[in-house]
Amino acid sequence: MNPPVTKKRRQAATAKQAEQGIALVSVLWIVALLTVVATGLSASVRSESRIVGNTIALLQAQYAAEGGVELAAMNLLYPQTARWPADGSIRSLSIGSVRVRIATFDEAGKIDINHAPAQLLHNLLLQAGVDVDQADLLADAILDWRDSDDFRRLNGAEDSDYRAAGLPYGAKDGLFDSVDELRLVLGMDAEIFATIEPALTVFSGQRGVNPLHASPQVLAAISGLDNLKSAGGESAFTVQVEARVGDTIVSQAEATISMTLIGVGRPYRILQWRQPQQRLFPDAAEDDIQGLIE
């Protein structure tokens, strides 16, 4: 016959069951916590791996873009009949696993804003859709900006005109250091500048243009101005490169270089290095590269 279950024994059994329940709940909480930690660590590892992968890809693209400039400069050492055309046509190639596109422009095929006469500047502005009166104003304002005197042309702008327009500067009375400086000329706006910028240079040193290397925009501007068509020299070239890894990692480089075959070292001198204004790959890619590595 089983002994009777006393109140004390029942209490002890109940307490033991409660302890076991608490232990089970604690184990479940620990398992849940470890699961959360493991999931977080896994996501962190994946994120870190993605960041490392994107950083490596970005470095590959950057070095490939810089290598593209070197490759184009080397190509310009070849005889003219054997080199890539310097008319802005695009060359596609691969450097390792990176897709690269290169375009080379002879600066003699562009309009030099430091030397071009008023009529050539006027024609370029008309081709950009500027009306005749505004083209007269801008062409004269460009000439007043770059000349050394303070005599105002008929439609031009000198210091007093800039002050009247509320600008904190006047006409430079000196040559343009870069095409971007054209933005400062009185009457120039962002839309006009963006339209004519690809046709301009400060590196040819010529009044005229070499039509063999000129873009359709420049050819239209020199149409009828036969005295401004020149054979031109090979004073400077602009090399534009775009490198792409996959569909989202993009790096660009644009260098204007002068070929120098004298002495030891690089056979060229960098005149200007800047961010390109146009893309060479036709399909859109993610431009916010920084977001990929943060």
C-alpha positions as CSV (number, residue, x, y, z in Angstrom):
1,M,0.0,0.0,0.0
2,N,1.5,3.4,-1.1
3,P,2.1,5.9,1.6
4,P,-0.3,8.8,1.6
5,V,0.9,11.9,-0.2
6,T,1.4,14.5,2.4
7,K,1.0,18.3,1.9
8,K,4.7,18.8,2.3
9,R,5.5,16.3,-0.5
10,R,2.9,17.9,-2.8
11,Q,4.5,21.3,-2.2
12,A,8.0,19.9,-2.9
13,A,6.8,18.3,-6.2
14,T,5.1,21.6,-7.2
15,A,8.2,23.6,-6.5
16,K,10.3,21.1,-8.5
17,Q,8.0,21.4,-11.5
18,A,8.1,25.2,-11.2
19,E,11.9,25.1,-11.2
20,Q,11.9,22.8,-14.3
21,G,9.5,25.2,-16.0
22,I,11.7,28.2,-15.2
23,A,14.8,26.4,-16.5
24,L,13.0,25.4,-19.7
25,V,11.9,29.0,-20.3
26,S,15.4,30.2,-19.6
27,V,16.8,27.8,-22.1
28,L,14.3,28.9,-24.7
29,W,15.2,32.5,-24.1
30,I,18.9,31.7,-24.4
31,V,18.3,29.8,-27.6
32,A,16.3,32.7,-29.0
33,L,19.0,35.2,-28.0
34,L,21.7,33.1,-29.6
35,T,19.6,32.8,-32.7
36,V,19.3,36.6,-32.9
37,V,23.0,37.1,-32.3
38,A,23.9,34.5,-34.9
39,T,21.5,36.1,-37.4
40,G,23.0,39.5,-36.7
41,L,26.6,38.2,-37.1
42,S,25.6,36.5,-40.3
43,A,24.1,39.7,-41.7
44,S,27.1,41.6,-40.5
45,V,29.5,39.2,-42.2
46,R,27.5,39.4,-45.4
47,S,27.5,43.2,-45.3
48,E,31.2,43.3,-44.6
49,S,31.9,40.9,-47.5
50,R,29.8,43.1,-49.8
51,I,31.6,46.2,-48.7
52,V,35.0,44.6,-49.2
53,G,33.9,43.3,-52.6
54,N,32.6,46.7,-53.7
55,T,35.7,48.4,-52.5
56,I,37.9,46.0,-54.5
57,A,35.7,46.4,-57.6
58,L,35.9,50.2,-57.2
59,L,39.7,50.2,-56.9
60,Q,39.8,47.9,-60.0
61,A,37.7,50.4,-61.9
62,Q,39.7,53.4,-60.8
63,Y,43.0,51.9,-61.7
64,A,41.6,50.7,-65.0
65,A,40.4,54.2,-65.8
66,E,43.9,55.6,-65.1
67,G,45.4,52.8,-67.1
68,G,43.2,53.8,-70.0
69,V,44.7,57.2,-70.0
70,E,48.2,55.7,-70.1
71,L,47.1,53.4,-72.9
72,A,45.7,56.2,-75.0
73,A,48.8,58.3,-74.5
74,M,51.0,55.4,-75.6
75,N,48.8,55.0,-78.7
76,L,49.4,58.6,-79.6
77,L,53.1,57.9,-80.0
78,Y,52.3,55.7,-83.0
79,P,52.4,57.3,-86.5
80,Q,49.1,59.0,-87.3
81,T,48.1,56.3,-89.8
82,A,48.4,53.6,-87.1
83,R,46.9,55.3,-84.1
84,W,43.3,55.5,-82.9
85,P,41.5,58.4,-84.5
86,A,41.4,61.5,-82.3
87,D,37.9,62.5,-83.3
88,G,36.0,61.4,-80.2
89,S,35.1,57.9,-81.5
90,I,34.9,55.3,-78.8
91,R,37.2,52.3,-78.4
92,S,36.0,49.4,-76.3
93,L,38.4,47.0,-74.6
94,S,39.0,45.1,-71.4
95,I,41.7,45.5,-68.8
96,G,41.5,42.3,-66.8
97,S,37.9,41.8,-65.9
98,V,37.1,45.5,-66.2
99,R,35.3,46.8,-69.3
100,V,36.8,50.1,-70.5
101,R,35.8,52.6,-73.1
102,I,38.2,55.3,-74.4
103,A,37.6,58.4,-76.5
104,T,40.5,60.6,-77.7
105,F,40.0,64.2,-78.9
106,D,42.5,66.4,-80.7
107,E,42.2,69.8,-79.1
108,A,43.0,71.4,-82.5
109,G,39.5,70.3,-83.6
110,K,37.9,72.5,-81.0
111,I,37.4,76.3,-80.8
112,D,39.9,78.0,-78.5
113,I,38.1,80.6,-76.5
114,N,41.3,82.5,-76.0
115,H,42.0,83.0,-79.7
116,A,38.8,82.5,-81.6
117,P,37.5,85.7,-83.3
118,A,34.1,87.1,-82.6
119,Q,32.4,85.7,-85.7
120,L,33.4,82.1,-84.8
121,L,32.1,82.5,-81.3
122,H,28.9,84.1,-82.6
123,N,28.4,81.2,-85.0
124,L,28.9,78.7,-82.2
125,L,26.3,80.4,-80.0
126,L,23.8,80.5,-82.9
127,Q,24.3,76.7,-83.4
128,A,23.6,76.3,-79.7
129,G,20.1,77.9,-80.2
130,V,21.0,81.3,-78.8
131,D,19.2,84.2,-80.6
132,V,21.1,86.7,-82.6
133,D,21.0,89.5,-80.1
134,Q,22.1,87.4,-77.2
135,A,24.8,85.8,-79.3
136,D,26.2,89.3,-80.1
137,L,26.2,90.1,-76.3
138,L,27.9,86.9,-75.3
139,A,30.5,87.0,-78.1
140,D,31.6,90.5,-77.2
141,A,31.5,89.8,-73.5
142,I,33.9,86.9,-74.0
143,L,36.2,89.1,-75.9
144,D,36.0,91.8,-73.2
145,W,36.8,89.2,-70.6
146,R,39.9,88.0,-72.3
147,D,41.4,91.2,-73.6
148,S,43.8,93.3,-71.5
149,D,42.0,96.6,-71.7
150,D,39.0,98.1,-70.1
151,F,37.4,99.4,-73.2
152,R,33.9,98.1,-73.6
153,R,32.9,96.6,-77.0
154,L,29.6,97.6,-78.5
155,N,27.8,94.6,-77.0
156,G,30.4,93.6,-74.5
157,A,30.8,93.9,-70.7
158,E,33.5,95.5,-68.5
159,D,33.9,95.9,-64.8
160,S,31.0,98.4,-64.4
161,D,28.6,96.1,-66.2
162,Y,29.4,93.3,-63.8
163,R,28.9,95.6,-60.8
164,A,25.6,96.8,-62.2
165,A,24.6,93.1,-62.5
166,G,25.4,92.7,-58.8
167,L,28.4,90.4,-59.3
168,P,31.3,90.7,-56.9
169,Y,33.9,90.6,-59.7
170,G,34.6,92.3,-63.1
171,A,36.0,91.3,-66.4
172,K,39.2,89.3,-66.0
173,D,41.2,91.2,-68.7
174,G,43.2,88.1,-69.2
175,L,43.1,84.8,-70.9
176,F,40.8,82.0,-69.8
177,D,42.6,79.4,-67.6
178,S,40.0,76.8,-68.3
179,V,36.7,76.4,-70.3
180,D,34.8,76.3,-67.0
181,E,35.8,79.9,-66.4
182,L,33.4,80.8,-69.2
183,R,30.6,80.3,-66.7
184,L,31.7,83.6,-65.1
185,V,31.2,85.7,-68.2
186,L,28.2,88.1,-67.9
187,G,25.2,86.7,-69.7
188,M,26.4,83.1,-69.7
189,D,23.9,80.6,-68.2
190,A,24.2,76.9,-67.3
191,E,22.1,75.8,-70.3
192,I,24.1,77.6,-72.9
193,F,27.4,76.6,-71.3
194,A,26.4,72.9,-71.2
195,T,25.6,73.1,-74.9
196,I,28.8,74.7,-76.2
197,E,31.3,73.3,-73.7
198,P,32.1,70.2,-75.7
199,A,33.2,72.3,-78.6
200,L,35.6,74.5,-76.6
201,T,39.2,74.4,-75.5
202,V,42.0,76.6,-74.1
203,F,44.8,74.4,-75.4
204,S,44.9,74.6,-79.2
205,G,46.4,78.1,-79.3
206,Q,44.8,78.7,-82.7
207,R,42.3,81.2,-84.1
208,G,40.9,78.4,-86.4
209,V,40.0,74.8,-86.2
210,N,41.3,71.6,-87.8
211,P,38.2,70.3,-89.6
212,L,39.6,66.8,-89.8
213,H,39.2,66.4,-86.0
214,A,36.2,68.7,-85.5
215,S,32.8,67.5,-84.2
216,P,29.6,68.2,-86.2
217,Q,28.9,71.1,-83.8
218,V,32.3,72.8,-84.5
219,L,32.0,72.1,-88.3
220,A,28.7,73.9,-88.3
221,A,30.2,76.8,-86.5
222,I,33.1,77.2,-89.0
223,S,30.8,76.7,-92.0
224,G,31.5,79.5,-94.4
225,L,34.5,80.7,-92.5
226,D,37.2,79.2,-94.7
227,N,39.9,81.4,-93.4
228,L,39.4,79.8,-90.0
229,K,40.0,76.2,-91.2
230,S,43.5,75.2,-90.3
231,A,45.6,72.2,-90.7
232,G,46.5,72.6,-87.1
233,G,49.2,71.1,-85.0
234,E,49.0,68.2,-82.5
235,S,49.5,70.5,-79.5
236,A,47.2,68.7,-77.1
237,F,44.8,65.8,-76.8
238,T,42.0,65.1,-74.4
239,V,41.6,61.4,-73.3
240,Q,38.3,60.4,-71.7
241,V,38.0,57.0,-70.1
242,E,35.1,55.2,-68.4
243,A,35.7,51.8,-66.7
244,R,33.0,49.5,-65.4
245,V,33.0,46.4,-63.2
246,G,29.6,44.6,-63.4
247,D,26.7,46.9,-63.8
248,T,27.1,49.3,-60.9
249,I,30.8,50.1,-60.2
250,V,31.9,52.9,-62.5
251,S,35.0,55.1,-62.5
252,Q,35.8,57.9,-64.9
253,A,38.9,59.9,-65.9
254,E,39.5,62.7,-68.3
255,A,43.0,64.1,-68.9
256,T,44.2,66.7,-71.4
257,I,47.7,65.9,-72.3
258,S,50.5,67.5,-74.3
259,M,52.8,65.0,-76.0
260,T,56.5,65.6,-75.2
261,L,59.1,63.3,-76.7
262,I,62.1,65.2,-75.2
263,G,63.9,63.9,-72.2
264,V,63.4,60.9,-69.9
265,G,60.2,59.9,-68.3
266,R,56.6,60.1,-69.4
267,P,56.2,61.0,-73.1
268,Y,53.4,63.4,-72.2
269,R,52.6,66.2,-69.8
270,I,49.2,66.5,-68.0
271,L,47.7,69.9,-68.7
272,Q,44.4,69.2,-67.0
273,W,42.7,66.4,-65.1
274,R,39.0,66.6,-64.4
275,Q,35.7,64.7,-64.0
276,P,34.2,64.0,-67.4
277,Q,31.1,65.7,-68.4
278,Q,29.6,62.9,-70.4
279,R,29.3,59.1,-70.2
280,L,30.8,56.6,-72.7
281,F,28.6,53.6,-71.8
282,P,25.1,54.1,-73.2
283,D,23.3,52.1,-70.6
284,A,22.6,53.8,-67.2
285,A,24.5,52.6,-64.2
286,E,24.4,53.4,-60.5
287,D,26.3,56.7,-60.0
288,D,26.2,56.8,-56.2
289,I,29.4,54.8,-55.9
290,Q,30.0,56.1,-52.4
291,G,26.8,54.5,-51.2
292,L,28.1,51.1,-52.1
293,I,31.0,51.3,-49.7
294,E,29.4,52.9,-46.7
